[in-house]
Amino acid sequence: MHAFTAIDGLVAPLDRSNVDTDAIIPKQFLKSIRRSGFGPNLFDAWRYLDAGEPEQDCSRRPLNEDFVLNRSRYRGAQILLARENFGCGSSREHAVWALYEYGFRCVIAPSFGDIFFSNAGKNGLLTIVLPVQLVEQLFREVEATEGYRLKVELQPQTITTPSGKVLSFDVETALKERLLQGLDDIGMTLEHSDLIREYERQKAAEKPWLFPDPD
C-alpha cells in the first residue's frame, strides 16, 4: 500500500450519521476478491438514480445531483468529513477499498465503527477522530467556503485549516508507523523475512520431511 505522510486536500462533507458499510459499498458488488474496481460504486445507492450492478458502465448511469459527491465543488476531494459512527455495520474491507479508489485518503469524524477503523489503517486510509464540536465547526466552514482544503500531516499529527488554525489528533503509535511506511499486513510480515528464512532453515534441518524436495 502507499505510504501516508501528508496531504493538502479538498474536503467533501457527508452530513449523515451512522453511515454503514452497506451504504459505502452495497452488497451486490462484493463478489470480486480484487482490491480494485470499487471506486465507481462508492455510495452507489446515493450517487445514482438507478440500481447498480457489478461490471456496469457507471459513466452512462443517471446521477443524483443532490448527493454531495456529485456536486462540482467537491470533485476531486481527498478528505471526507463525516458524522458519528461512520463505517458501522459489517466487516467488509471493500468499504475502505472503495473510498480509497475513489480518491479519499483521509476520513474525519467524531467516531467510527471499530472494524472499519481497523480495516482503514491496514489499507492506507487515515481515519481521524475529532470532538463533535470541532467536526461541527469544520462542517460549517466547508459548507460556507467553496474550495475548502485542509492540510493533514501525520508525523506531527496536525490538521491545518485555511485560516491557519492548527488542530491536533491522536493516532496509535503502531498504526502511525504502519501508515508512514506504507506497510500492510504482508509488508509488515516481510519486514522479518530474514528471521522467517532462518526459522525455515532450522526447521528443515530438524524435520526435513516437512519440506519435501519440489522436484
TIRO-2110 file (N, C-alpha, C; in Angstrom, 1 decimal):
// TIRO-2110
0.8, -1.2, 0.0, N, 1, A
0.0, 0.0, 0.0, CA, 1, A
0.9, 1.2, 0.0, C, 1, A
0.3, 2.4, -0.4, N, 2, A
1.1, 3.6, -0.4, CA, 2, A
1.2, 4.2, 1.0, C, 2, A
2.4, 4.8, 1.2, N, 3, A
2.6, 5.5, 2.5, CA, 3, A
1.8, 6.8, 2.6, C, 3, A
1.4, 7.1, 3.8, N, 4, A
0.7, 8.3, 4.1, CA, 4, A
1.6, 9.2, 5.0, C, 4, A
2.0, 10.4, 4.5, N, 5, A
2.8, 11.3, 5.2, CA, 5, A
2.0, 12.6, 5.5, C, 5, A
1.5, 13.2, 4.4, N, 6, A
0.7, 14.5, 4.5, CA, 6, A
0.0, 14.7, 3.2, C, 6, A
-1.2, 15.3, 3.3, N, 7, A
-1.9, 15.8, 2.2, CA, 7, A
-2.5, 17.2, 2.4, C, 7, A
-2.6, 17.9, 1.3, N, 8, A
-3.3, 19.2, 1.3, CA, 8, A
-4.5, 19.0, 0.4, C, 8, A
-5.6, 18.6, 1.0, N, 9, A
-6.7, 18.1, 0.1, CA, 9, A
-8.0, 18.9, 0.3, C, 9, A
-8.8, 18.8, -0.8, N, 10, A
-10.2, 19.4, -0.8, CA, 10, A
-11.0, 18.5, 0.1, C, 10, A
-12.0, 19.1, 0.8, N, 11, A
-12.8, 18.4, 1.8, CA, 11, A
-14.2, 18.3, 1.2, C, 11, A
-14.8, 17.1, 1.3, N, 12, A
-16.2, 16.9, 1.0, CA, 12, A
-17.0, 16.5, 2.3, C, 12, A
-18.1, 17.2, 2.5, N, 13, A
-18.8, 16.9, 3.8, CA, 13, A
-20.0, 15.9, 3.5, C, 13, A
-20.0, 14.8, 4.3, N, 14, A
-21.1, 13.9, 4.2, CA, 14, A
-21.9, 14.0, 5.5, C, 14, A
-22.9, 14.8, 5.4, N, 15, A
-23.7, 15.2, 6.6, CA, 15, A
-24.7, 14.1, 7.0, C, 15, A
-24.3, 12.9, 7.3, N, 16, A
-25.1, 11.8, 7.7, CA, 16, A
-24.5, 11.0, 8.8, C, 16, A
-25.2, 10.7, 9.8, N, 17, A
-24.7, 9.9, 10.9, CA, 17, A
-24.9, 8.4, 10.6, C, 17, A
-24.1, 7.5, 11.3, N, 18, A
-24.3, 6.1, 11.2, CA, 18, A
-24.3, 5.6, 9.8, C, 18, A
-23.4, 6.1, 9.0, N, 19, A
-23.2, 5.6, 7.6, CA, 19, A
-22.6, 4.2, 7.7, C, 19, A
-23.3, 3.2, 7.3, N, 20, A
-22.8, 1.8, 7.4, CA, 20, A
-22.1, 1.3, 6.2, C, 20, A
-21.4, 0.2, 6.3, N, 21, A
-20.6, -0.3, 5.2, CA, 21, A
-21.4, -0.7, 4.0, C, 21, A
-22.7, -1.1, 4.2, N, 22, A
-23.5, -1.4, 3.1, CA, 22, A
-23.9, -0.2, 2.3, C, 22, A
-23.9, 1.0, 2.9, N, 23, A
-24.1, 2.2, 2.1, CA, 23, A
-22.9, 2.6, 1.4, C, 23, A
-21.7, 2.4, 2.1, N, 24, A
-20.4, 2.7, 1.4, CA, 24, A
-20.2, 1.9, 0.2, C, 24, A
-20.4, 0.6, 0.3, N, 25, A
-20.3, -0.3, -0.9, CA, 25, A
-21.4, -1.4, -0.8, C, 25, A
-22.5, -1.2, -1.5, N, 26, A
-23.6, -2.2, -1.4, CA, 26, A
-23.2, -3.6, -1.7, C, 26, A
-24.0, -4.6, -1.1, N, 27, A
-23.6, -6.0, -1.1, CA, 27, A
-23.4, -6.6, -2.5, C, 27, A
-24.1, -6.1, -3.5, N, 28, A
-24.1, -6.8, -4.8, CA, 28, A
-22.7, -6.6, -5.5, C, 28, A
-21.9, -5.7, -4.9, N, 29, A
-20.5, -5.5, -5.5, CA, 29, A
-19.4, -6.3, -4.8, C, 29, A
-19.8, -7.2, -3.9, N, 30, A
-18.8, -7.8, -3.1, CA, 30, A
-18.4, -9.2, -3.6, C, 30, A
-18.8, -9.5, -4.8, N, 31, A
-18.4, -10.8, -5.4, CA, 31, A
-16.9, -10.8, -5.8, C, 31, A
-16.3, -9.7, -6.1, N, 32, A
-15.0, -9.7, -6.5, CA, 32, A
-14.0, -9.8, -5.3, C, 32, A
-12.9, -10.5, -5.5, N, 33, A
-11.9, -10.7, -4.4, CA, 33, A
-10.7, -9.7, -4.7, C, 33, A
-10.8, -9.0, -5.8, N, 34, A
-9.7, -8.0, -6.0, CA, 34, A
-9.9, -6.8, -5.2, C, 34, A
-8.9, -6.0, -5.0, N, 35, A
-9.0, -4.8, -4.2, CA, 35, A
-9.4, -3.6, -5.1, C, 35, A
-9.4, -3.8, -6.4, N, 36, A
-9.7, -2.7, -7.3, CA, 36, A
-11.1, -2.8, -7.9, C, 36, A
-11.5, -1.7, -8.5, N, 37, A
-12.8, -1.7, -9.2, CA, 37, A
-14.0, -1.3, -8.4, C, 37, A
-13.8, -0.9, -7.2, N, 38, A
-15.0, -0.5, -6.3, CA, 38, A
-15.2, 1.0, -6.3, C, 38, A
-14.3, 1.8, -6.7, N, 39, A
-14.5, 3.3, -6.7, CA, 39, A
-15.7, 3.8, -7.4, C, 39, A
-16.0, 3.3, -8.6, N, 40, A
-17.2, 3.8, -9.2, CA, 40, A
-18.5, 3.5, -8.5, C, 40, A
-18.5, 2.5, -7.6, N, 41, A
-19.7, 2.1, -6.9, CA, 41, A
-19.7, 2.6, -5.4, C, 41, A
-18.8, 3.5, -5.1, N, 42, A
-18.8, 4.0, -3.7, CA, 42, A
-20.1, 4.8, -3.5, C, 42, A
-20.8, 4.5, -2.4, N, 43, A
-22.1, 5.1, -2.1, CA, 43, A
-23.1, 5.0, -3.3, C, 43, A
-23.1, 3.8, -3.9, N, 44, A
-23.8, 3.6, -5.2, CA, 44, A
-25.3, 4.0, -5.1, C, 44, A
-26.0, 3.6, -4.1, N, 45, A
-27.4, 3.9, -4.0, CA, 45, A
-27.7, 5.4, -3.8, C, 45, A
-26.7, 6.1, -3.3, N, 46, A
-26.9, 7.5, -3.1, CA, 46, A
-26.4, 8.4, -4.3, C, 46, A
-25.4, 7.9, -5.0, N, 47, A
-24.8, 8.6, -6.1, CA, 47, A
-25.6, 8.5, -7.4, C, 47, A
-26.3, 7.4, -7.6, N, 48, A
-27.0, 7.2, -8.9, CA, 48, A
-28.5, 7.0, -8.6, C, 48, A
-29.3, 7.3, -9.7, N, 49, A
-30.7, 7.2, -9.7, CA, 49, A
-31.3, 5.8, -10.1, C, 49, A
-30.4, 5.0, -10.6, N, 50, A
-30.8, 3.6, -11.0, CA, 50, A
-30.2, 2.6, -10.1, C, 50, A
-30.6, 1.4, -10.2, N, 51, A
-30.0, 0.3, -9.4, CA, 51, A
-28.7, -0.2, -10.0, C, 51, A
-27.6, -0.2, -9.2, N, 52, A
-26.3, -0.6, -9.8, CA, 52, A
-26.1, -2.1, -9.8, C, 52, A
-25.3, -2.5, -10.7, N, 53, A
-25.0, -3.9, -10.8, CA, 53, A
-23.5, -4.1, -11.1, C, 53, A
-22.9, -5.2, -10.7, N, 54, A
-21.5, -5.4, -11.0, CA, 54, A
-21.1, -5.3, -12.4, C, 54, A
-19.9, -4.8, -12.7, N, 55, A
-19.4, -4.7, -14.1, CA, 55, A
-20.2, -3.7, -15.0, C, 55, A
-21.1, -2.9, -14.4, N, 56, A
-21.8, -2.0, -15.1, CA, 56, A
-21.0, -0.8, -15.5, C, 56, A
-21.2, -0.2, -16.6, N, 57, A
-20.6, 1.0, -17.0, CA, 57, A
-21.2, 2.2, -16.3, C, 57, A
-20.6, 2.7, -15.3, N, 58, A
-21.2, 3.8, -14.4, CA, 58, A
-21.1, 5.1, -15.1, C, 58, A
-20.3, 5.3, -16.1, N, 59, A
-20.2, 6.6, -16.8, CA, 59, A
-21.5, 6.9, -17.5, C, 59, A
-22.4, 5.9, -17.8, N, 60, A
-23.6, 6.2, -18.5, CA, 60, A
-24.8, 6.2, -17.6, C, 60, A
-24.6, 6.1, -16.3, N, 61, A
-25.7, 6.0, -15.3, CA, 61, A
-26.2, 7.4, -14.9, C, 61, A
-27.5, 7.6, -14.7, N, 62, A
-28.0, 8.9, -14.2, CA, 62, A
-27.6, 9.2, -12.8, C, 62, A
-27.1, 10.4, -12.6, N, 63, A
-26.5, 10.8, -11.3, CA, 63, A
-27.6, 11.5, -10.5, C, 63, A
-27.5, 11.3, -9.2, N, 64, A
-28.4, 12.0, -8.2, CA, 64, A
-27.6, 13.3, -7.9, C, 64, A
-28.1, 14.4, -8.6, N, 65, A
-27.4, 15.7, -8.5, CA, 65, A
-27.5, 16.3, -7.0, C, 65, A
-28.4, 15.8, -6.2, N, 66, A
-28.4, 16.3, -4.8, CA, 66, A
-27.4, 15.6, -3.9, C, 66, A
-26.8, 14.5, -4.3, N, 67, A
-25.8, 13.9, -3.5, CA, 67, A
-24.5, 14.7, -3.5, C, 67, A
-23.9, 14.8, -2.3, N, 68, A
-22.8, 15.7, -2.2, CA, 68, A
-21.6, 15.5, -3.1, C, 68, A
-21.3, 14.2, -3.3, N, 69, A
-20.1, 13.9, -4.2, CA, 69, A
-20.3, 14.2, -5.6, C, 69, A
-21.6, 14.4, -6.0, N, 70, A
-21.9, 14.7, -7.4, CA, 70, A
-21.9, 16.2, -7.7, C, 70, A
-21.6, 17.0, -6.7, N, 71, A
-21.6, 18.4, -6.9, CA, 71, A
-20.2, 18.8, -7.3, C, 71, A
-20.1, 19.7, -8.3, N, 72, A
-18.8, 20.0, -8.9, CA, 72, A
-17.8, 20.6, -7.9, C, 72, A
-18.3, 21.3, -6.9, N, 73, A
-17.4, 22.0, -6.0, CA, 73, A
-16.6, 21.0, -5.1, C, 73, A
-17.1, 19.7, -5.1, N, 74, A
-16.4, 18.7, -4.3, CA, 74, A
-15.7, 17.7, -5.2, C, 74, A
-15.6, 17.9, -6.5, N, 75, A
-14.9, 17.0, -7.3, CA, 75, A
-13.4, 16.9, -7.0, C, 75, A
-12.9, 15.7, -6.9, N, 76, A
-11.5, 15.6, -6.6, CA, 76, A
-11.2, 15.6, -5.1, C, 76, A
-12.2, 15.6, -4.3, N, 77, A
-11.9, 15.7, -2.8, CA, 77, A
-11.1, 14.5, -2.3, C, 77, A
-10.2, 14.7, -1.4, N, 78, A
-9.3, 13.7, -0.9, CA, 78, A
-9.6, 13.5, 0.6, C, 78, A
-10.4, 14.4, 1.2, N, 79, A
-10.7, 14.3, 2.6, CA, 79, A
-12.2, 14.2, 2.8, C, 79, A
-12.7, 13.2, 3.5, N, 80, A
-14.2, 13.1, 3.7, CA, 80, A
-14.4, 13.5, 5.1, C, 80, A
-15.3, 14.5, 5.3, N, 81, A
-15.8, 14.9, 6.6, CA, 81, A
-17.1, 14.2, 6.9, C, 81, A
-17.2, 13.5, 8.0, N, 82, A
-18.3, 12.6, 8.3, CA, 82, A
-18.9, 12.9, 9.7, C, 82, A
-20.0, 12.3, 10.0, N, 83, A
-20.6, 12.4, 11.3, CA, 83, A
-20.3, 11.1, 12.1, C, 83, A
-20.9, 11.0, 13.3, N, 84, A
-20.5, 9.9, 14.2, CA, 84, A
-20.9, 8.6, 13.7, C, 84, A
-20.1, 7.6, 14.1, N, 85, A
-20.3, 6.2, 13.8, CA, 85, A
-20.1, 5.9, 12.4, C, 85, A
-19.2, 6.6, 11.7, N, 86, A
-19.0, 6.3, 10.3, CA, 86, A
-18.4, 4.9, 10.1, C, 86, A
-18.9, 4.1, 9.1, N, 87, A
-18.4, 2.8, 8.9, CA, 87, A
-18.9, 1.7, 9.8, C, 87, A
-20.0, 1.9, 10.4, N, 88, A
-20.6, 0.9, 11.2, CA, 88, A
-21.1, -0.2, 10.3, C, 88, A
-21.6, -1.3, 11.0, N, 89, A
-22.1, -2.4, 10.2, CA, 89, A
-21.2, -3.6, 10.0, C, 89, A
-21.2, -4.2, 8.8, N, 90, A
-20.4, -5.4, 8.6, CA, 90, A
-18.9, -5.1, 8.4, C, 90, A
-18.2, -6.2, 8.4, N, 91, A
-16.7, -6.1, 8.4, CA, 91, A
-16.0, -6.0, 7.1, C, 91, A
-16.7, -5.7, 6.0, N, 92, A
-16.2, -5.8, 4.7, CA, 92, A
-15.1, -4.7, 4.5, C, 92, A
-13.9, -5.2, 4.0, N, 93, A
-12.8, -4.4, 3.7, CA, 93, A
-13.1, -3.6, 2.4, C, 93, A
-14.0, -4.1, 1.6, N, 94, A
-14.4, -3.4, 0.4, CA, 94, A
-14.8, -2.0, 0.6, C, 94, A
-15.3, -1.7, 1.7, N, 95, A
-15.8, -0.3, 2.0, CA, 95, A
-14.5, 0.7, 2.0, C, 95, A
-13.5, 0.2, 2.6, N, 96, A
-12.2, 1.0, 2.6, CA, 96, A
-11.6, 1.1, 1.2, C, 96, A
-11.6, -0.1, 0.5, N, 97, A
-11.1, -0.1, -0.9, CA, 97, A
-11.9, 0.9, -1.8, C, 97, A
-13.2, 0.9, -1.6, N, 98, A
-14.0, 1.8, -2.5, CA, 98, A
-13.7, 3.3, -2.2, C, 98, A
-13.6, 3.6, -0.9, N, 99, A
-13.2, 5.0, -0.5, CA, 99, A
-11.8, 5.4, -1.1, C, 99, A
-10.9, 4.5, -1.0, N, 100, A
-9.5, 4.8, -1.4, CA, 100, A
-9.4, 4.9, -2.9, C, 100, A
-10.1, 4.0, -3.6, N, 101, A
-10.0, 4.0, -5.1, CA, 101, A
-10.7, 5.3, -5.6, C, 101, A
-11.8, 5.7, -4.9, N, 102, A
-12.5, 6.9, -5.4, CA, 102, A
-11.5, 8.1, -5.3, C, 102, A
-10.6, 8.1, -4.3, N, 103, A
-9.7, 9.2, -4.2, CA, 103, A
-9.5, 9.7, -2.7, C, 103, A
-10.3, 9.2, -1.8, N, 104, A
-10.1, 9.7, -0.4, CA, 104, A
-8.9, 9.1, 0.2, C, 104, A
-8.2, 9.9, 0.9, N, 105, A
-7.0, 9.4, 1.7, CA, 105, A
-7.2, 9.6, 3.2, C, 105, A
-8.2, 10.3, 3.6, N, 106, A
-8.4, 10.6, 5.0, CA, 106, A
-9.9, 10.8, 5.2, C, 106, A
-10.4, 10.3, 6.4, N, 107, A
-11.8, 10.5, 6.8, CA, 107, A
-11.7, 11.1, 8.2, C, 107, A
-12.4, 12.2, 8.4, N, 108, A
-12.5, 12.8, 9.7, CA, 108, A
-13.9, 12.7, 10.3, C, 108, A
-14.1, 12.2, 11.5, N, 109, A
-15.4, 12.0, 12.1, CA, 109, A
-15.3, 12.0, 13.6, C, 109, A
-16.4, 12.2, 14.3, N, 110, A
-16.3, 12.1, 15.8, CA, 110, A
-16.1, 10.7, 16.3, C, 110, A
-16.5, 9.7, 15.5, N, 111, A
-16.3, 8.3, 15.9, CA, 111, A
-16.5, 7.4, 14.6, C, 111, A
-16.0, 6.2, 14.7, N, 112, A
-16.0, 5.2, 13.6, CA, 112, A
-16.5, 3.9, 14.1, C, 112, A
-17.0, 3.0, 13.2, N, 113, A
-17.2, 1.6, 13.5, CA, 113, A
-15.9, 1.0, 13.8, C, 113, A
-15.8, 0.2, 14.8, N, 114, A
-14.5, -0.4, 15.2, CA, 114, A
-13.8, -1.2, 14.1, C, 114, A
-14.5, -2.1, 13.4, N, 115, A
-13.9, -2.9, 12.4, CA, 115, A
-13.5, -2.1, 11.2, C, 115, A
-14.3, -1.1, 10.8, N, 116, A
-14.0, -0.2, 9.7, CA, 116, A
-12.7, 0.6, 10.0, C, 116, A
-12.6, 1.0, 11.3, N, 117, A
-11.4, 1.8, 11.7, CA, 117, A
-10.2, 1.0, 11.6, C, 117, A
-10.3, -0.3, 12.0, N, 118, A
-9.1, -1.2, 11.8, CA, 118, A
-8.8, -1.5, 10.4, C, 118, A
-9.8, -1.8, 9.6, N, 119, A
-9.6, -2.0, 8.2, CA, 119, A
-8.9, -0.8, 7.5, C, 119, A
-9.4, 0.4, 7.8, N, 120, A
-8.8, 1.6, 7.2, CA, 120, A
-7.3, 1.7, 7.4, C, 120, A
-6.9, 1.5, 8.6, N, 121, A
-5.4, 1.6, 8.8, CA, 121, A
-4.6, 0.6, 8.1, C, 121, A
-5.2, -0.6, 8.0, N, 122, A
-4.5, -1.7, 7.3, CA, 122, A
-4.4, -1.5, 5.8, C, 122, A
-5.2, -0.6, 5.3, N, 123, A
-5.3, -0.3, 3.8, CA, 123, A
-4.9, 1.1, 3.4, C, 123, A
-4.2, 1.8, 4.3, N, 124, A
-3.7, 3.1, 3.9, CA, 124, A
-4.6, 4.3, 4.0, C, 124, A
-5.8, 4.1, 4.6, N, 125, A
-6.7, 5.2, 4.7, CA, 125, A
-6.6, 5.7, 6.2, C, 125, A
-6.3, 7.0, 6.3, N, 126, A
-6.1, 7.6, 7.7, CA, 126, A
-7.5, 8.0, 8.2, C, 126, A
-7.9, 7.5, 9.3, N, 127, A
-9.1, 7.9, 10.0, CA, 127, A
-8.8, 8.7, 11.2, C, 127, A
-9.4, 9.9, 11.3, N, 128, A
-9.1, 10.8, 12.4, CA, 128, A
-10.3, 11.1, 13.2, C, 128, A
-10.2, 10.9, 14.5, N, 129, A
-11.3, 11.2, 15.4, CA, 129, A
-11.1, 12.6, 16.0, C, 129, A
-12.1, 13.4, 15.9, N, 130, A
-12.1, 14.7, 16.5, CA, 130, A
-13.4, 14.9, 17.3, C, 130, A
-13.3, 15.8, 18.3, N, 131, A
-14.5, 16.1, 19.1, CA, 131, A
-15.7, 16.6, 18.3, C, 131, A
-16.9, 16.3, 18.7, N, 132, A
-18.1, 16.6, 18.0, CA, 132, A
-18.1, 18.1, 17.7, C, 132, A
-17.7, 18.9, 18.6, N, 133, A
-17.7, 20.4, 18.4, CA, 133, A
-16.8, 20.8, 17.3, C, 133, A
-15.6, 20.2, 17.2, N, 134, A
-14.7, 20.6, 16.2, CA, 134, A
-15.2, 20.1, 14.8, C, 134, A
-15.8, 18.9, 14.8, N, 135, A
-16.3, 18.4, 13.5, CA, 135, A
-17.5, 19.3, 13.0, C, 135, A
-18.3, 19.7, 13.9, N, 136, A
-19.4, 20.6, 13.6, CA, 136, A
-18.9, 21.9, 13.0, C, 136, A
-17.8, 22.5, 13.6, N, 137, A
-17.2, 23.7, 13.1, CA, 137, A
-16.7, 23.5, 11.7, C, 137, A
-16.0, 22.4, 11.5, N, 138, A
-15.5, 22.1, 10.2, CA, 138, A
-16.6, 22.0, 9.1, C, 138, A
-17.7, 21.4, 9.5, N, 139, A
-18.9, 21.3, 8.6, CA, 139, A
-19.3, 22.7, 8.2, C, 139, A
-19.4, 23.6, 9.2, N, 140, A
-19.9, 25.0, 8.9, CA, 140, A
-18.9, 25.7, 7.9, C, 140, A
-17.6, 25.5, 8.2, N, 141, A
-16.6, 26.1, 7.3, CA, 141, A
-16.6, 25.6, 5.9, C, 141, A
-16.7, 24.3, 5.8, N, 142, A
-16.7, 23.6, 4.5, CA, 142, A
-17.8, 24.1, 3.6, C, 142, A
-19.0, 24.1, 4.2, N, 143, A
-20.2, 24.4, 3.5, CA, 143, A
-20.3, 25.9, 3.2, C, 143, A
-19.6, 26.7, 3.9, N, 144, A
-19.6, 28.2, 3.7, CA, 144, A
-18.5, 28.6, 2.7, C, 144, A
-17.5, 27.8, 2.5, N, 145, A
-16.4, 28.2, 1.7, CA, 145, A
-16.1, 27.2, 0.5, C, 145, A
-16.4, 27.5, -0.7, N, 146, A
-16.1, 26.7, -1.8, CA, 146, A
-14.6, 26.5, -2.0, C, 146, A
-14.1, 25.3, -2.2, N, 147, A
-12.7, 25.0, -2.4, CA, 147, A
-12.0, 24.9, -1.0, C, 147, A
-12.8, 24.6, 0.0, N, 148, A
-12.2, 24.5, 1.4, CA, 148, A
-11.2, 23.3, 1.4, C, 148, A
-10.0, 23.5, 1.9, N, 149, A
-9.0, 22.5, 2.0, CA, 149, A
-8.4, 22.4, 3.4, C, 149, A
-8.0, 21.2, 3.7, N, 150, A
-7.3, 21.0, 5.0, CA, 150, A
-5.9, 20.4, 4.7, C, 150, A
-4.9, 20.8, 5.5, N, 151, A
-3.6, 20.1, 5.4, CA, 151, A
-3.5, 19.2, 6.6, C, 151, A
-3.3, 17.9, 6.2, N, 152, A
-3.2, 16.9, 7.3, CA, 152, A
-1.8, 16.3, 7.2, C, 152, A
-1.1, 16.4, 8.4, N, 153, A
0.3, 15.9, 8.5, CA, 153, A
0.3, 14.8, 9.5, C, 153, A
0.8, 13.6, 9.2, N, 154, A
0.7, 12.5, 10.1, CA, 154, A
1.9, 12.6, 11.1, C, 154, A
3.1, 12.9, 10.7, N, 155, A
4.2, 12.9, 11.6, CA, 155, A
3.9, 13.8, 12.9, C, 155, A
3.5, 15.1, 12.7, N, 156, A
3.2, 15.9, 13.9, CA, 156, A
1.8, 15.7, 14.4, C, 156, A
1.0, 14.9, 13.6, N, 157, A
-0.4, 14.7, 14.0, CA, 157, A
-1.2, 16.0, 14.1, C, 157, A
-1.2, 16.7, 13.0, N, 158, A
-1.9, 18.0, 13.0, CA, 158, A
-2.7, 18.2, 11.7, C, 158, A
-3.8, 19.0, 11.9, N, 159, A
-4.6, 19.4, 10.8, CA, 159, A
-4.6, 21.0, 10.8, C, 159, A
-4.3, 21.5, 9.6, N, 160, A
-4.2, 23.0, 9.5, CA, 160, A
-5.4, 23.5, 8.6, C, 160, A
-6.2, 24.4, 9.1, N, 161, A
-7.3, 24.9, 8.4, CA, 161, A
-6.9, 26.1, 7.5, C, 161, A
-7.7, 26.5, 6.6, N, 162, A
-7.3, 27.7, 5.7, CA, 162, A
-7.0, 28.9, 6.5, C, 162, A
-7.6, 29.1, 7.7, N, 163, A
-7.3, 30.3, 8.5, CA, 163, A
-6.0, 30.2, 9.2, C, 163, A
-5.3, 29.0, 9.2, N, 164, A
-4.1, 28.8, 9.9, CA, 164, A
-4.2, 28.2, 11.2, C, 164, A
-5.4, 27.9, 11.6, N, 165, A
-5.7, 27.2, 12.9, CA, 165, A
-5.2, 25.8, 12.8, C, 165, A
-4.4, 25.4, 13.9, N, 166, A
-3.9, 24.0, 13.9, CA, 166, A
-4.6, 23.2, 14.9, C, 166, A
-5.1, 22.0, 14.4, N, 167, A
-5.8, 21.1, 15.3, CA, 167, A
-4.9, 19.8, 15.5, C, 167, A
-4.9, 19.3, 16.6, N, 168, A
-4.2, 18.1, 16.9, CA, 168, A
-5.1, 16.9, 16.9, C, 168, A
-4.5, 15.7, 16.6, N, 169, A
-5.3, 14.5, 16.7, CA, 169, A
-4.4, 13.4, 17.2, C, 169, A
-5.1, 12.4, 17.8, N, 170, A
-4.4, 11.2, 18.3, CA, 170, A
-4.3, 10.1, 17.3, C, 170, A
-3.3, 9.3, 17.3, N, 171, A
-3.2, 8.1, 16.5, CA, 171, A
-2.3, 7.1, 17.2, C, 171, A
-2.6, 5.9, 17.2, N, 172, A
-1.9, 4.8, 17.9, CA, 172, A
-0.5, 4.8, 17.2, C, 172, A
0.6, 4.6, 18.0, N, 173, A
1.9, 4.6, 17.5, CA, 173, A
2.2, 3.5, 16.4, C, 173, A
1.7, 2.3, 16.7, N, 174, A
1.9, 1.2, 15.7, CA, 174, A
1.2, 1.6, 14.4, C, 174, A
0.0, 2.1, 14.5, N, 175, A
-0.7, 2.5, 13.3, CA, 175, A
0.0, 3.6, 12.5, C, 175, A
0.4, 4.6, 13.3, N, 176, A
1.2, 5.7, 12.7, CA, 176, A
2.4, 5.2, 11.9, C, 176, A
3.2, 4.3, 12.4, N, 177, A
4.3, 3.8, 11.8, CA, 177, A
4.0, 3.0, 10.5, C, 177, A
2.9, 2.2, 10.6, N, 178, A
2.4, 1.4, 9.5, CA, 178, A
2.1, 2.4, 8.3, C, 178, A
1.3, 3.4, 8.6, N, 179, A
0.9, 4.4, 7.6, CA, 179, A
2.1, 5.1, 7.0, C, 179, A
3.0, 5.6, 7.9, N, 180, A
4.1, 6.4, 7.4, CA, 180, A
5.0, 5.5, 6.5, C, 180, A
5.1, 4.2, 6.8, N, 181, A
6.0, 3.4, 6.0, CA, 181, A
5.2, 2.7, 4.8, C, 181, A
3.9, 2.8, 4.8, N, 182, A
3.1, 2.2, 3.7, CA, 182, A
3.1, 0.7, 3.8, C, 182, A
3.0, 0.1, 5.0, N, 183, A
3.1, -1.3, 5.2, CA, 183, A
1.7, -1.9, 5.5, C, 183, A
1.2, -2.8, 4.7, N, 184, A
0.0, -3.6, 5.0, CA, 184, A
0.5, -4.8, 5.8, C, 184, A
-0.4, -5.8, 6.1, N, 185, A
0.0, -6.9, 6.9, CA, 185, A
1.1, -7.7, 6.3, C, 185, A
1.0, -7.9, 5.0, N, 186, A
2.0, -8.7, 4.3, CA, 186, A
3.4, -8.0, 4.4, C, 186, A
3.3, -6.6, 4.1, N, 187, A
4.5, -5.9, 4.2, CA, 187, A
5.2, -5.9, 5.6, C, 187, A
4.4, -5.9, 6.6, N, 188, A
4.9, -5.9, 8.0, CA, 188, A
5.5, -7.3, 8.2, C, 188, A
4.9, -8.3, 7.7, N, 189, A
5.5, -9.7, 7.9, CA, 189, A
6.8, -9.8, 7.2, C, 189, A
6.9, -9.2, 5.9, N, 190, A
8.1, -9.3, 5.2, CA, 190, A
9.3, -8.5, 5.8, C, 190, A
8.9, -7.6, 6.7, N, 191, A
10.0, -6.8, 7.4, CA, 191, A
10.9, -7.8, 8.2, C, 191, A
10.3, -9.0, 8.5, N, 192, A
11.0, -10.0, 9.3, CA, 192, A
11.4, -11.2, 8.4, C, 192, A
11.7, -10.9, 7.1, N, 193, A
11.9, -12.0, 6.2, CA, 193, A
13.2, -12.8, 6.5, C, 193, A
14.2, -12.1, 7.1, N, 194, A
15.5, -12.8, 7.5, CA, 194, A
15.2, -13.8, 8.6, C, 194, A
14.4, -13.4, 9.6, N, 195, A
14.1, -14.3, 10.7, CA, 195, A
13.2, -15.5, 10.2, C, 195, A
12.3, -15.2, 9.2, N, 196, A
11.5, -16.2, 8.7, CA, 196, A
12.3, -17.3, 8.0, C, 196, A
13.2, -16.8, 7.1, N, 197, A
14.1, -17.7, 6.4, CA, 197, A
15.0, -18.5, 7.3, C, 197, A
15.5, -17.9, 8.4, N, 198, A
16.3, -18.6, 9.4, CA, 198, A
15.5, -19.7, 10.1, C, 198, A
14.3, -19.4, 10.4, N, 199, A
13.4, -20.3, 11.1, CA, 199, A
13.1, -21.5, 10.2, C, 199, A
12.8, -21.2, 8.9, N, 200, A
12.6, -22.3, 7.9, CA, 200, A
13.8, -23.2, 7.7, C, 200, A
15.0, -22.6, 7.7, N, 201, A
16.2, -23.3, 7.6, CA, 201, A
16.4, -24.3, 8.8, C, 201, A
16.2, -23.8, 10.0, N, 202, A
16.3, -24.6, 11.2, CA, 202, A
15.3, -25.8, 11.2, C, 202, A
14.1, -25.5, 10.8, N, 203, A
13.0, -26.5, 10.8, CA, 203, A
13.3, -27.5, 9.7, C, 203, A
13.8, -27.1, 8.6, N, 204, A
14.2, -28.0, 7.5, CA, 204, A
15.3, -29.0, 7.9, C, 204, A
16.2, -28.5, 8.7, N, 205, A
17.3, -29.3, 9.2, CA, 205, A
16.8, -30.3, 10.3, C, 205, A
15.9, -29.8, 11.1, N, 206, A
15.3, -30.7, 12.2, CA, 206, A
14.3, -31.7, 11.7, C, 206, A
13.5, -31.3, 10.8, N, 207, A
12.4, -32.1, 10.3, CA, 207, A
12.3, -32.0, 8.8, C, 207, A
13.2, -32.6, 8.1, N, 208, A
13.2, -32.5, 6.6, CA, 208, A
12.0, -33.0, 5.9, C, 208, A
11.2, -33.9, 6.5, N, 209, A
10.0, -34.4, 5.9, CA, 209, A
8.9, -33.4, 5.7, C, 209, A
9.1, -32.3, 6.5, N, 210, A
8.1, -31.2, 6.4, CA, 210, A
8.4, -30.3, 5.2, C, 210, A
9.6, -30.5, 4.6, N, 211, A
10.0, -29.6, 3.5, CA, 211, A
10.4, -30.5, 2.3, C, 211, A
9.5, -31.2, 1.7, N, 212, A
9.8, -32.1, 0.6, CA, 212, A
10.5, -31.4, -0.6, C, 212, A
11.4, -32.1, -1.3, N, 213, A
12.0, -31.6, -2.4, CA, 213, A
11.0, -31.3, -3.5, C, 213, A
10.9, -30.0, -4.0, N, 214, A
9.9, -29.7, -5.0, CA, 214, A
10.0, -30.5, -6.3, C, 214, A
11.2, -31.1, -6.6, N, 215, A
11.3, -31.9, -7.7, CA, 215, A
10.7, -33.3, -7.5, C, 215, A
END
